[in-house]
Amino acid sequence: MKSRATRSIAALISMLFLLGGLSLVVASPASASGCSIPPCGAVKNKTKTSVKIRWKNKDSDPWSTGWVAPGKTVGGFWNDKRDIDGFWAPKGCRTEYSTHAGAQYHVRNTWVKVSSNETATVLGVVCPG
């Protein structure tokens, strides 16, 4: 039978391994190569028009921009391992989007931030005329 001290030491060692493993899980997903650890921001386009997106791999980097084609998703660990930071809601247009079930937001003329734990789904872009 193990002594109480031996069990305490074993428990302490187990706790240290657990905490070490957790530090890997909560590390920032953005790195020089994009998204190496989930979750990572993504934009899903459910409209009939392309949606402009932007991202940075490091704070010191300039913004990179691109487009999400209609019916496509860009970003996310399970997709293309890119951590998308935002999408553009065009001036003069009403952009409808959601970040979780049941929530819908409407914006105009702004960059919309996408957090690393979100997939922003663009539901509609309505421009007058």
N, CA, C and O atoms as a GROMACS GRO file, in nm:
protein
  516
    1MET      N    1   0.083  -0.118   0.000
    1MET     CA    2   0.000   0.000   0.000
    1MET      C    3   0.088   0.125   0.000
    1MET      O    4   0.186   0.134   0.075
    2LYS      N    5   0.052   0.222  -0.085
    2LYS     CA    6   0.132   0.343  -0.097
    2LYS      C    7   0.107   0.434   0.022
    2LYS      O    8  -0.002   0.440   0.078
    3SER      N    9   0.213   0.505   0.059
    3SER     CA   10   0.199   0.599   0.170
    3SER      C   11   0.124   0.724   0.123
    3SER      O   12   0.111   0.750   0.004
    4ARG      N   13   0.076   0.797   0.218
    4ARG     CA   14   0.003   0.920   0.187
    4ARG      C   15   0.093   1.019   0.113
    4ARG      O   16   0.046   1.087   0.021
    5ALA      N   17   0.220   1.029   0.150
    5ALA     CA   18   0.314   1.120   0.084
    5ALA      C   19   0.334   1.080  -0.062
    5ALA      O   20   0.339   1.167  -0.150
    6THR      N   21   0.345   0.950  -0.090
    6THR     CA   22   0.364   0.902  -0.227
    6THR      C   23   0.242   0.937  -0.312
    6THR      O   24   0.257   0.979  -0.426
    7ARG      N   25   0.123   0.919  -0.257
    7ARG     CA   26   0.001   0.953  -0.331
    7ARG      C   27  -0.008   1.104  -0.357
    7ARG      O   28  -0.053   1.146  -0.464
    8SER      N   29   0.034   1.184  -0.260
    8SER     CA   30   0.031   1.330  -0.276
    8SER      C   31   0.127   1.374  -0.385
    8SER      O   32   0.094   1.462  -0.466
    9ILE      N   33   0.246   1.315  -0.388
    9ILE     CA   34   0.344   1.349  -0.491
    9ILE      C   35   0.292   1.308  -0.629
    9ILE      O   36   0.305   1.383  -0.725
   10ALA      N   37   0.232   1.190  -0.638
   10ALA     CA   38   0.177   1.143  -0.765
   10ALA      C   39   0.066   1.236  -0.813
   10ALA      O   40   0.056   1.266  -0.932
   11ALA      N   41  -0.019   1.282  -0.721
   11ALA     CA   42  -0.127   1.374  -0.757
   11ALA      C   43  -0.071   1.508  -0.804
   11ALA      O   44  -0.122   1.566  -0.900
   12LEU      N   45   0.035   1.556  -0.739
   12LEU     CA   46   0.098   1.682  -0.778
   12LEU      C   47   0.158   1.672  -0.918
   12LEU      O   48   0.143   1.763  -1.000
   13ILE      N   49   0.226   1.562  -0.946
   13ILE     CA   50   0.286   1.542  -1.078
   13ILE      C   51   0.176   1.535  -1.185
   13ILE      O   52   0.191   1.593  -1.292
   14SER      N   53   0.068   1.466  -1.156
   14SER     CA   54  -0.044   1.458  -1.251
   14SER      C   55  -0.103   1.596  -1.278
   14SER      O   56  -0.135   1.628  -1.392
   15MET      N   57  -0.116   1.677  -1.174
   15MET     CA   58  -0.170   1.812  -1.188
   15MET      C   59  -0.079   1.897  -1.275
   15MET      O   60  -0.128   1.975  -1.358
   16LEU      N   61   0.053   1.885  -1.258
   16LEU     CA   62   0.146   1.962  -1.339
   16LEU      C   63   0.136   1.924  -1.487
   16LEU      O   64   0.139   2.011  -1.573
   17PHE      N   65   0.124   1.794  -1.517
   17PHE     CA   66   0.106   1.751  -1.655
   17PHE      C   67  -0.024   1.805  -1.713
   17PHE      O   68  -0.028   1.848  -1.828
   18LEU      N   69  -0.131   1.803  -1.634
   18LEU     CA   70  -0.260   1.854  -1.679
   18LEU      C   71  -0.252   2.003  -1.711
   18LEU      O   72  -0.300   2.046  -1.815
   19LEU      N   73  -0.191   2.081  -1.621
   19LEU     CA   74  -0.178   2.224  -1.644
   19LEU      C   75  -0.090   2.254  -1.765
   19LEU      O   76  -0.119   2.346  -1.841
   20GLY      N   77   0.015   2.177  -1.783
   20GLY     CA   78   0.100   2.193  -1.901
   20GLY      C   79   0.023   2.167  -2.029
   20GLY      O   80   0.039   2.240  -2.127
   21GLY      N   81  -0.059   2.065  -2.029
   21GLY     CA   82  -0.141   2.034  -2.147
   21GLY      C   83  -0.244   2.141  -2.174
   21GLY      O   84  -0.268   2.175  -2.290
   22LEU      N   85  -0.305   2.196  -2.070
   22LEU     CA   86  -0.404   2.303  -2.088
   22LEU      C   87  -0.341   2.428  -2.146
   22LEU      O   88  -0.406   2.498  -2.224
   23SER      N   89  -0.217   2.457  -2.111
   23SER     CA   90  -0.152   2.575  -2.166
   23SER      C   91  -0.137   2.563  -2.317
   23SER      O   92  -0.138   2.664  -2.387
   24LEU      N   93  -0.123   2.442  -2.368
   24LEU     CA   94  -0.117   2.423  -2.513
   24LEU      C   95  -0.253   2.446  -2.577
   24LEU      O   96  -0.261   2.500  -2.687
   25VAL      N   97  -0.358   2.404  -2.510
   25VAL     CA   98  -0.494   2.416  -2.565
   25VAL      C   99  -0.539   2.561  -2.573
   25VAL      O  100  -0.605   2.599  -2.669
   26VAL      N  101  -0.504   2.643  -2.473
   26VAL     CA  102  -0.551   2.781  -2.472
   26VAL      C  103  -0.454   2.877  -2.540
   26VAL      O  104  -0.474   2.998  -2.533
   27ALA      N  105  -0.351   2.827  -2.605
   27ALA     CA  106  -0.258   2.914  -2.677
   27ALA      C  107  -0.331   2.983  -2.792
   27ALA      O  108  -0.430   2.931  -2.843
   28SER      N  109  -0.282   3.097  -2.831
   28SER     CA  110  -0.342   3.174  -2.939
   28SER      C  111  -0.340   3.097  -3.070
   28SER      O  112  -0.237   3.041  -3.106
   29PRO      N  113  -0.453   3.092  -3.142
   29PRO     CA  114  -0.457   3.017  -3.266
   29PRO      C  115  -0.385   3.085  -3.382
   29PRO      O  116  -0.346   3.018  -3.477
   30ALA      N  117  -0.366   3.216  -3.375
   30ALA     CA  118  -0.298   3.283  -3.485
   30ALA      C  119  -0.148   3.267  -3.470
   30ALA      O  120  -0.093   3.289  -3.362
   31SER      N  121  -0.082   3.230  -3.576
   31SER     CA  122   0.063   3.217  -3.576
   31SER      C  123   0.114   3.256  -3.713
   31SER      O  124   0.036   3.294  -3.801
   32ALA      N  125   0.243   3.248  -3.732
   32ALA     CA  126   0.301   3.288  -3.860
   32ALA      C  127   0.243   3.207  -3.976
   32ALA      O  128   0.244   3.254  -4.090
   33SER      N  129   0.194   3.089  -3.948
   33SER     CA  130   0.138   3.008  -4.056
   33SER      C  131  -0.014   3.014  -4.060
   33SER      O  132  -0.076   2.937  -4.135
   34GLY      N  133  -0.077   3.103  -3.983
   34GLY     CA  134  -0.222   3.115  -3.984
   34GLY      C  135  -0.283   3.054  -3.860
   34GLY      O  136  -0.254   3.097  -3.749
   35CYS      N  137  -0.367   2.955  -3.877
   35CYS     CA  138  -0.440   2.893  -3.767
   35CYS      C  139  -0.388   2.752  -3.744
   35CYS      O  140  -0.416   2.661  -3.823
   36SER      N  141  -0.312   2.734  -3.637
   36SER     CA  142  -0.256   2.602  -3.611
   36SER      C  143  -0.327   2.528  -3.498
   36SER      O  144  -0.313   2.407  -3.484
   37ILE      N  145  -0.404   2.601  -3.416
   37ILE     CA  146  -0.477   2.541  -3.304
   37ILE      C  147  -0.620   2.597  -3.306
   37ILE      O  148  -0.637   2.719  -3.308
   38PRO      N  149  -0.722   2.511  -3.304
   38PRO     CA  150  -0.859   2.564  -3.306
   38PRO      C  151  -0.894   2.629  -3.173
   38PRO      O  152  -0.831   2.598  -3.071
   39PRO      N  153  -0.991   2.719  -3.170
   39PRO     CA  154  -1.074   2.763  -3.281
   39PRO      C  155  -1.008   2.878  -3.357
   39PRO      O  156  -0.914   2.939  -3.307
   40CYS      N  157  -1.057   2.907  -3.474
   40CYS     CA  158  -1.007   3.018  -3.556
   40CYS      C  159  -1.126   3.082  -3.626
   40CYS      O  160  -1.222   3.015  -3.664
   41GLY      N  161  -1.119   3.214  -3.644
   41GLY     CA  162  -1.228   3.287  -3.707
   41GLY      C  163  -1.253   3.244  -3.851
   41GLY      O  164  -1.159   3.212  -3.924
   42ALA      N  165  -1.379   3.244  -3.890
   42ALA     CA  166  -1.418   3.206  -4.026
   42ALA      C  167  -1.535   3.293  -4.070
   42ALA      O  168  -1.609   3.346  -3.988
   43VAL      N  169  -1.552   3.306  -4.202
   43VAL     CA  170  -1.667   3.375  -4.260
   43VAL      C  171  -1.733   3.282  -4.360
   43VAL      O  172  -1.670   3.233  -4.453
   44LYS      N  173  -1.863   3.258  -4.338
   44LYS     CA  174  -1.944   3.176  -4.429
   44LYS      C  175  -2.035   3.271  -4.506
   44LYS      O  176  -2.105   3.353  -4.446
   45ASN      N  177  -2.035   3.260  -4.637
   45ASN     CA  178  -2.112   3.350  -4.722
   45ASN      C  179  -2.236   3.279  -4.776
   45ASN      O  180  -2.226   3.190  -4.861
   46LYS      N  181  -2.354   3.320  -4.727
   46LYS     CA  182  -2.480   3.263  -4.776
   46LYS      C  183  -2.554   3.362  -4.866
   46LYS      O  184  -2.676   3.353  -4.881
   47THR      N  185  -2.480   3.456  -4.926
   47THR     CA  186  -2.542   3.554  -5.015
   47THR      C  187  -2.512   3.517  -5.161
   47THR      O  188  -2.449   3.416  -5.190
   48LYS      N  189  -2.561   3.603  -5.252
   48LYS     CA  190  -2.536   3.582  -5.395
   48LYS      C  191  -2.423   3.670  -5.446
   48LYS      O  192  -2.400   3.677  -5.567
   49THR      N  193  -2.353   3.737  -5.354
   49THR     CA  194  -2.242   3.824  -5.392
   49THR      C  195  -2.119   3.791  -5.308
   49THR      O  196  -2.133   3.738  -5.198
   50SER      N  197  -2.001   3.822  -5.357
   50SER     CA  198  -1.878   3.796  -5.282
   50SER      C  199  -1.868   3.891  -5.162
   50SER      O  200  -1.916   4.004  -5.168
   51VAL      N  201  -1.805   3.844  -5.055
   51VAL     CA  202  -1.788   3.921  -4.932
   51VAL      C  203  -1.638   3.943  -4.910
   51VAL      O  204  -1.560   3.848  -4.913
   52LYS      N  205  -1.599   4.069  -4.887
   52LYS     CA  206  -1.459   4.103  -4.863
   52LYS      C  207  -1.421   4.068  -4.719
   52LYS      O  208  -1.497   4.095  -4.626
   53ILE      N  209  -1.303   4.006  -4.701
   53ILE     CA  210  -1.255   3.967  -4.568
   53ILE      C  211  -1.115   4.020  -4.546
   53ILE      O  212  -1.047   4.062  -4.640
   54ARG      N  213  -1.071   4.019  -4.419
   54ARG     CA  214  -0.933   4.056  -4.387
   54ARG      C  215  -0.882   3.974  -4.271
   54ARG      O  216  -0.958   3.921  -4.190
   55TRP      N  217  -0.748   3.964  -4.264
   55TRP     CA  218  -0.683   3.889  -4.157
   55TRP      C  219  -0.538   3.933  -4.143
   55TRP      O  220  -0.480   3.991  -4.235
   56LYS      N  221  -0.481   3.905  -4.026
   56LYS     CA  222  -0.339   3.924  -3.996
   56LYS      C  223  -0.290   3.798  -3.927
   56LYS      O  224  -0.365   3.737  -3.850
   57ASN      N  225  -0.168   3.757  -3.955
   57ASN     CA  226  -0.110   3.645  -3.882
   57ASN      C  227  -0.041   3.691  -3.754
   57ASN      O  228  -0.037   3.618  -3.655
   58LYS      N  229   0.014   3.814  -3.756
   58LYS     CA  230   0.077   3.874  -3.639
   58LYS      C  231   0.034   4.020  -3.633
   58LYS      O  232   0.003   4.080  -3.736
   59ASP      N  233   0.032   4.077  -3.512
   59ASP     CA  234  -0.009   4.217  -3.497
   59ASP      C  235   0.077   4.312  -3.579
   59ASP      O  236   0.028   4.415  -3.625
   60SER      N  237   0.205   4.279  -3.598
   60SER     CA  238   0.296   4.367  -3.671
   60SER      C  239   0.279   4.356  -3.823
   60SER      O  240   0.334   4.438  -3.896
   61ASP      N  241   0.206   4.256  -3.871
   61ASP     CA  242   0.184   4.238  -4.015
   61ASP      C  243   0.082   4.339  -4.068
   61ASP      O  244  -0.004   4.384  -3.993
   62PRO      N  245   0.092   4.374  -4.197
   62PRO     CA  246  -0.015   4.454  -4.258
   62PRO      C  247  -0.138   4.364  -4.278
   62PRO      O  248  -0.127   4.242  -4.276
   63TRP      N  249  -0.253   4.427  -4.298
   63TRP     CA  250  -0.374   4.349  -4.324
   63TRP      C  251  -0.364   4.280  -4.459
   63TRP      O  252  -0.316   4.339  -4.557
   64SER      N  253  -0.408   4.156  -4.465
   64SER     CA  254  -0.426   4.085  -4.591
   64SER      C  255  -0.576   4.084  -4.618
   64SER      O  256  -0.656   4.072  -4.525
   65THR      N  257  -0.614   4.096  -4.744
   65THR     CA  258  -0.757   4.095  -4.778
   65THR      C  259  -0.783   3.990  -4.886
   65THR      O  260  -0.694   3.951  -4.961
   66GLY      N  261  -0.907   3.948  -4.891
   66GLY     CA  262  -0.950   3.850  -4.990
   66GLY      C  263  -1.101   3.852  -5.000
   66GLY      O  264  -1.166   3.943  -4.950
   67TRP      N  265  -1.155   3.752  -5.066
   67TRP     CA  266  -1.299   3.745  -5.090
   67TRP      C  267  -1.351   3.606  -5.059
   67TRP      O  268  -1.281   3.506  -5.078
   68VAL      N  269  -1.476   3.601  -5.011
   68VAL     CA  270  -1.546   3.474  -4.993
   68VAL      C  271  -1.653   3.468  -5.102
   68VAL      O  272  -1.743   3.553  -5.106
   69ALA      N  273  -1.644   3.370  -5.188
   69ALA     CA  274  -1.741   3.354  -5.296
   69ALA      C  275  -1.876   3.312  -5.240
   69ALA      O  276  -1.883   3.254  -5.132
   70PRO      N  277  -1.984   3.339  -5.312
   70PRO     CA  278  -2.117   3.295  -5.268
   70PRO      C  279  -2.120   3.145  -5.240
   70PRO      O  280  -2.070   3.065  -5.319
   71GLY      N  281  -2.180   3.109  -5.127
   71GLY     CA  282  -2.193   2.968  -5.090
   71GLY      C  283  -2.068   2.905  -5.033
   71GLY      O  284  -2.067   2.784  -5.008
   72LYS      N  285  -1.962   2.982  -5.012
   72LYS     CA  286  -1.835   2.928  -4.963
   72LYS      C  287  -1.802   2.978  -4.823
   72LYS      O  288  -1.865   3.072  -4.773
   73THR      N  289  -1.703   2.913  -4.760
   73THR     CA  290  -1.651   2.952  -4.629
   73THR      C  291  -1.501   2.969  -4.642
   73THR      O  292  -1.434   2.888  -4.706
   74VAL      N  293  -1.448   3.075  -4.580
   74VAL     CA  294  -1.303   3.095  -4.573
   74VAL      C  295  -1.266   3.110  -4.427
   74VAL      O  296  -1.334   3.180  -4.351
   75GLY      N  297  -1.158   3.044  -4.388
   75GLY     CA  298  -1.109   3.050  -4.251
   75GLY      C  299  -1.155   2.932  -4.169
   75GLY      O  300  -1.236   2.850  -4.212
   76GLY      N  301  -1.100   2.926  -4.049
   76GLY     CA  302  -1.134   2.818  -3.957
   76GLY      C  303  -1.036   2.703  -3.964
   76GLY      O  304  -0.985   2.669  -4.070
   77PHE      N  305  -1.011   2.644  -3.850
   77PHE     CA  306  -0.916   2.532  -3.840
   77PHE      C  307  -0.959   2.415  -3.924
   77PHE      O  308  -0.875   2.350  -3.988
   78TRP      N  309  -1.088   2.385  -3.927
   78TRP     CA  310  -1.138   2.267  -3.998
   78TRP      C  311  -1.156   2.293  -4.147
   78TRP      O  312  -1.188   2.200  -4.221
   79ASN      N  313  -1.136   2.415  -4.192
   79ASN     CA  314  -1.155   2.449  -4.333
   79ASN      C  315  -1.020   2.468  -4.401
   79ASN      O  316  -0.965   2.373  -4.457
   80ASP      N  317  -0.965   2.588  -4.397
   80ASP     CA  318  -0.837   2.615  -4.465
   80ASP      C  319  -0.728   2.663  -4.370
   80ASP      O  320  -0.622   2.708  -4.415
   81LYS      N  321  -0.753   2.653  -4.240
   81LYS     CA  322  -0.656   2.689  -4.137
   81LYS      C  323  -0.610   2.836  -4.145
   81LYS      O  324  -0.495   2.868  -4.115
   82ARG      N  325  -0.701   2.924  -4.186
   82ARG     CA  326  -0.675   3.067  -4.185
   82ARG      C  327  -0.761   3.128  -4.075
   82ARG      O  328  -0.878   3.092  -4.061
   83ASP      N  329  -0.706   3.221  -3.997
   83ASP     CA  330  -0.779   3.286  -3.889
   83ASP      C  331  -0.830   3.421  -3.939
   83ASP      O  332  -0.756   3.520  -3.938
   84ILE      N  333  -0.955   3.425  -3.983
   84ILE     CA  334  -1.014   3.547  -4.039
   84ILE      C  335  -1.050   3.642  -3.925
   84ILE      O  336  -1.107   3.601  -3.824
   85ASP      N  337  -1.016   3.771  -3.943
   85ASP     CA  338  -1.038   3.871  -3.838
   85ASP      C  339  -1.158   3.961  -3.863
   85ASP      O  340  -1.204   4.028  -3.770
   86GLY      N  341  -1.211   3.964  -3.985
   86GLY     CA  342  -1.325   4.050  -4.010
   86GLY      C  343  -1.375   4.043  -4.153
   86GLY      O  344  -1.310   3.986  -4.240
   87PHE      N  345  -1.493   4.104  -4.174
   87PHE     CA  346  -1.548   4.116  -4.310
   87PHE      C  347  -1.605   4.256  -4.326
   87PHE      O  348  -1.636   4.324  -4.228
   88TRP      N  349  -1.619   4.299  -4.452
   88TRP     CA  350  -1.664   4.434  -4.484
   88TRP      C  351  -1.813   4.438  -4.513
   88TRP      O  352  -1.865   4.358  -4.591
   89ALA      N  353  -1.881   4.532  -4.446
   89ALA     CA  354  -2.022   4.562  -4.476
   89ALA      C  355  -2.021   4.689  -4.560
   89ALA      O  356  -1.990   4.796  -4.509
   90PRO      N  357  -2.054   4.679  -4.690
   90PRO     CA  358  -2.038   4.792  -4.783
   90PRO      C  359  -2.122   4.915  -4.747
   90PRO      O  360  -2.229   4.905  -4.689
   91LYS      N  361  -2.068   5.031  -4.785
   91LYS     CA  362  -2.136   5.158  -4.766
   91LYS      C  363  -2.264   5.160  -4.849
   91LYS      O  364  -2.265   5.118  -4.964
   92GLY      N  365  -2.371   5.208  -4.790
   92GLY     CA  366  -2.498   5.220  -4.861
   92GLY      C  367  -2.577   5.090  -4.870
   92GLY      O  368  -2.688   5.089  -4.924
   93CYS      N  369  -2.522   4.982  -4.818
   93CYS     CA  370  -2.589   4.852  -4.823
   93CYS      C  371  -2.619   4.805  -4.680
   93CYS      O  372  -2.549   4.841  -4.586
   94ARG      N  373  -2.722   4.727  -4.667
   94ARG     CA  374  -2.758   4.669  -4.537
   94ARG      C  375  -2.706   4.525  -4.536
   94ARG      O  376  -2.752   4.442  -4.614
   95THR      N  377  -2.611   4.498  -4.447
   95THR     CA  378  -2.552   4.364  -4.438
   95THR      C  379  -2.607   4.294  -4.315
   95THR      O  380  -2.599   4.346  -4.204
   96GLU      N  381  -2.663   4.177  -4.336
   96GLU     CA  382  -2.720   4.097  -4.227
   96GLU      C  383  -2.627   3.979  -4.203
   96GLU      O  384  -2.586   3.909  -4.296
   97TYR      N  385  -2.593   3.956  -4.074
   97TYR     CA  386  -2.506   3.844  -4.041
   97TYR      C  387  -2.541   3.787  -3.905
   97TYR      O  388  -2.615   3.848  -3.828
   98SER      N  389  -2.486   3.670  -3.877
   98SER     CA  390  -2.509   3.601  -3.750
   98SER      C  391  -2.379   3.536  -3.706
   98SER      O  392  -2.298   3.493  -3.788
   99THR      N  393  -2.359   3.530  -3.574
   99THR     CA  394  -2.242   3.459  -3.520
   99THR      C  395  -2.282   3.338  -3.437
   99THR      O  396  -2.196   3.257  -3.401
  100HIS      N  397  -2.410   3.326  -3.408
  100HIS     CA  398  -2.460   3.208  -3.337
  100HIS      C  399  -2.611   3.196  -3.361
  100HIS      O  400  -2.677   3.294  -3.397
  101ALA      N  401  -2.663   3.079  -3.340
  101ALA     CA  402  -2.804   3.051  -3.369
  101ALA      C  403  -2.896   3.150  -3.300
  101ALA      O  404  -2.881   3.179  -3.182
  102GLY      N  405  -2.991   3.202  -3.375
  102GLY     CA  406  -3.091   3.291  -3.319
  102GLY      C  407  -3.054   3.438  -3.318
  102GLY      O  408  -3.139   3.522  -3.292
  103ALA      N  409  -2.928   3.471  -3.346
  103ALA     CA  410  -2.886   3.610  -3.343
  103ALA      C  411  -2.867   3.661  -3.485
  103ALA      O  412  -2.804   3.595  -3.568
  104GLN      N  413  -2.923   3.779  -3.513
  104GLN     CA  414  -2.901   3.842  -3.643
  104GLN      C  415  -2.870   3.989  -3.619
  104GLN      O  416  -2.934   4.056  -3.537
  105TYR      N  417  -2.771   4.038  -3.691
  105TYR     CA  418  -2.727   4.176  -3.677
  105TYR      C  419  -2.731   4.242  -3.814
  105TYR      O  420  -2.717   4.175  -3.917
  106HIS      N  421  -2.750   4.374  -3.815
  106HIS     CA  422  -2.755   4.451  -3.940
  106HIS      C  423  -2.656   4.566  -3.929
  106HIS      O  424  -2.659   4.642  -3.833
  107VAL      N  425  -2.568   4.578  -4.027
  107VAL     CA  426  -2.465   4.681  -4.024
  107VAL      C  427  -2.448   4.742  -4.163
  107VAL      O  428  -2.490   4.685  -4.264
  108ARG      N  429  -2.385   4.862  -4.166
  108ARG     CA  430  -2.355   4.932  -4.291
  108ARG      C  431  -2.219   4.998  -4.278
  108ARG      O  432  -2.183   5.048  -4.171
  109ASN      N  433  -2.143   4.999  -4.387
  109ASN     CA  434  -2.022   5.080  -4.399
  109ASN      C  435  -1.922   5.060  -4.285
  109ASN      O  436  -1.880   5.156  -4.222
  110THR      N  437  -1.885   4.935  -4.258
  110THR     CA  438  -1.790   4.910  -4.150
  110THR      C  439  -1.724   4.773  -4.165
  110THR      O  440  -1.779   4.683  -4.229
  111TRP      N  441  -1.606   4.760  -4.106
  111TRP     CA  442  -1.546   4.627  -4.090
  111TRP      C  443  -1.610   4.563  -3.968
  111TRP      O  444  -1.619   4.626  -3.862
  112VAL      N  445  -1.655   4.441  -3.981
  112VAL     CA  446  -1.716   4.368  -3.870
  112VAL      C  447  -1.612   4.271  -3.816
  112VAL      O  448  -1.561   4.186  -3.890
  113LYS      N  449  -1.582   4.283  -3.687
  113LYS     CA  450  -1.481   4.196  -3.625
  113LYS      C  451  -1.533   4.053  -3.612
  113LYS      O  452  -1.648   4.031  -3.574
  114VAL      N  453  -1.447   3.958  -3.645
  114VAL     CA  454  -1.477   3.816  -3.625
  114VAL      C  455  -1.376   3.764  -3.524
  114VAL      O  456  -1.256   3.762  -3.551
  115SER      N  457  -1.423   3.722  -3.408
  115SER     CA  458  -1.334   3.669  -3.304
  115SER      C  459  -1.283   3.531  -3.343
  115SER      O  460  -1.341   3.463  -3.428
  116SER      N  461  -1.174   3.491  -3.280
  116SER     CA  462  -1.113   3.362  -3.314
  116SER      C  463  -1.202   3.243  -3.281
  116SER      O  464  -1.179   3.133  -3.332
  117ASN      N  465  -1.301   3.262  -3.197
  117ASN     CA  466  -1.391   3.150  -3.164
  117ASN      C  467  -1.524   3.158  -3.238
  117ASN      O  468  -1.620   3.092  -3.201
  118GLU      N  469  -1.529   3.240  -3.345
  118GLU     CA  470  -1.656   3.260  -3.416
  118GLU      C  471  -1.649   3.221  -3.563
  118GLU      O  472  -1.543   3.227  -3.627
  119THR      N  473  -1.763   3.181  -3.614
  119THR     CA  474  -1.787   3.176  -3.758
  119THR      C  475  -1.898   3.276  -3.784
  119THR      O  476  -2.011   3.256  -3.740
  120ALA      N  477  -1.866   3.383  -3.856
  120ALA     CA  478  -1.967   3.481  -3.893
  120ALA      C  479  -2.032   3.436  -4.023
  120ALA      O  480  -1.964   3.415  -4.123
  121THR      N  481  -2.163   3.420  -4.020
  121THR     CA  482  -2.237   3.380  -4.139
  121THR      C  483  -2.306   3.503  -4.197
  121THR      O  484  -2.395   3.560  -4.134
  122VAL      N  485  -2.264   3.543  -4.317
  122VAL     CA  486  -2.325   3.658  -4.383
  122VAL      C  487  -2.450   3.608  -4.454
  122VAL      O  488  -2.443   3.525  -4.545
  123LEU      N  489  -2.566   3.659  -4.409
  123LEU     CA  490  -2.696   3.609  -4.456
  123LEU      C  491  -2.753   3.690  -4.572
  123LEU      O  492  -2.830   3.637  -4.652
  124GLY      N  493  -2.716   3.816  -4.580
  124GLY     CA  494  -2.769   3.898  -4.688
  124GLY      C  495  -2.697   4.030  -4.700
  124GLY      O  496  -2.651   4.086  -4.600
  125VAL      N  497  -2.685   4.081  -4.821
  125VAL     CA  498  -2.633   4.215  -4.848
  125VAL      C  499  -2.732   4.279  -4.944
  125VAL      O  500  -2.744   4.238  -5.060
  126VAL      N  501  -2.804   4.381  -4.896
  126VAL     CA  502  -2.906   4.447  -4.976
  126VAL      C  503  -2.863   4.591  -5.002
  126VAL      O  504  -2.846   4.670  -4.909
  127CYS      N  505  -2.845   4.622  -5.129
  127CYS     CA  506  -2.804   4.756  -5.170
  127CYS      C  507  -2.918   4.818  -5.250
  127CYS      O  508  -2.972   4.754  -5.340
  128PRO      N  509  -2.956   4.944  -5.219
  128PRO     CA  510  -3.064   5.007  -5.294
  128PRO      C  511  -3.025   5.028  -5.441
  128PRO      O  512  -2.909   5.051  -5.474
  129GLY      N  513  -3.126   5.018  -5.526
  129GLY     CA  514  -3.106   5.047  -5.668
  129GLY      C  515  -3.065   4.936  -5.748
  129GLY      O  516  -3.045   4.951  -5.868
   0.00000   0.00000   0.00000
